[in-house]
Amino acid sequence: MRSTTYILPVIVLALAGLLSSIFIVDEREKALVLQFGRLVDIKDEPGLAFKIPLIQEVIRYDNRILSRDIPQLQVTPSDDRRLEVNAFARYRITDVEQFRQATGAGGDQAIEVAGRRLDSILRSETREVLGTVSSNDILSSDRAALMLRIRNGAIAEARSLGIEVIDVRLKRTDLPNANLAATFSRMQAEREREAADEIARGNEAAQRVRAQADRTRVEITSDANRQAEIIRGEADAQRNAIFAEAYGADQEFFEFYRSLNAYRGALTGNNTSMVMSPDSEFFNYLKNENGN
C-alpha cells in the first residue's frame, strides 16, 4: 500500500514530463527550440517534436505568406506633382534564426516588429523609385514595372530580417486634396498648350496643302490655256486654209459668200441703222446691174 502511494505520483510526474516534452509543429509554422534563451534546434517540418521540459522552450513563427499594408505616404515624382500612395506587400519568413535575432521576440510580437521595419524599408524604396519618374508614368500601365523595381530594391534589405519580399503592390495613387485644384489647373493649361500646338501644326500643314493645291491649279490652268491656244491656232490655220482654198476655187463666189455673212452680221434686229456712203463697196452685191 505504501509503495502504491509513492508509485502513483511518480507515474503522474513522468506522464506530465513526457507530455510537456512533446510538441506538435503545424505545417503552417516553423518552431525554434531555445534553451535558456539560446537557440538549440529549428523545427521546420510538420509533425511531433521533443524538447527538455522546464529547460527548453518553443517559439513558433508563421510559415505562410504574410501581408503588410504600408501606411499612406506622400511622394514627389520628377515633375513635382505630389501624390499620396497606398501600398501593400506580401512576404514570408525564410530564415527563422535570423528573424529571431533581428526582432528579438517571438510570435505576433516578432511579426509586428518585423512589419514596422519592413514598412520603413518599403517606404524608402517607394520614395526612391517613384521620385525618379513622372506622375504620368505612375498613373499609367508602367506602374507594374515600378512595383517590380520597388520589390527588387526591398529584397536585399529585407533579407537582413530573415524575410523574403514576394510582391509589392500600389493600391491607390491619388492627389492630395490641397493640391487638386492647382493640379487640375496646371493639367488644363498643359492640355490647352498642347491643343494650341496641334492647331498651329494643323494650320501650317493646311497652308502647305493649300499652297500646293494653288500651285497645281495654276500649273493645270496654264497648261490648259497653252493647249487651248495651240488648238485655237491650229483651228484658225485650218480655217484660213479652207478660206484660201475656197477663194482660189471661185473668187467671185467667195466674195459673195463673205458679203452675205457680213450682211447677216450687220443687219440684225428691227432697229438696225447704218450710216455709210451709198457707193461703199459694202453694198456691191445689193446693187443692180446698172449700179443702182
HELIX and SHEET records of a PDB file:
HELIX    1   1 ARG A    2  SER A   21  1                                  20    
HELIX    2   2 VAL A   96  THR A  103  1                                   8    
HELIX    3   3 GLY A  107  LEU A  130  1                                  24    
HELIX    4   4 SER A  135  LEU A  139  1                                   5    
HELIX    5   5 ARG A  143  ARG A  159  1                                  17    
HELIX    6   6 ASN A  177  ALA A  249  1                                  73    
HELIX    7   7 GLN A  251  ALA A  266  1                                  16    
HELIX    8   8 GLU A  281  LEU A  286  5                                   6    
SHEET    1   A 2 ILE A  22  VAL A  25  0                                        
SHEET    2   A 2 GLY A  47  PHE A  50 -1                                        
SHEET    1   B 3 ARG A  38  LYS A  43  0                                        
SHEET    2   B 3 GLU A  29  GLN A  35 -1                                        
SHEET    3   B 3 GLN A  56  ASP A  62 -1                                        
SHEET    1   C 3 LEU A  66  VAL A  75  0                                        
SHEET    2   C 3 LEU A  83  ILE A  93 -1                                        
SHEET    3   C 3 ILE A 163  ASP A 174 -1                                        
END                                                                             
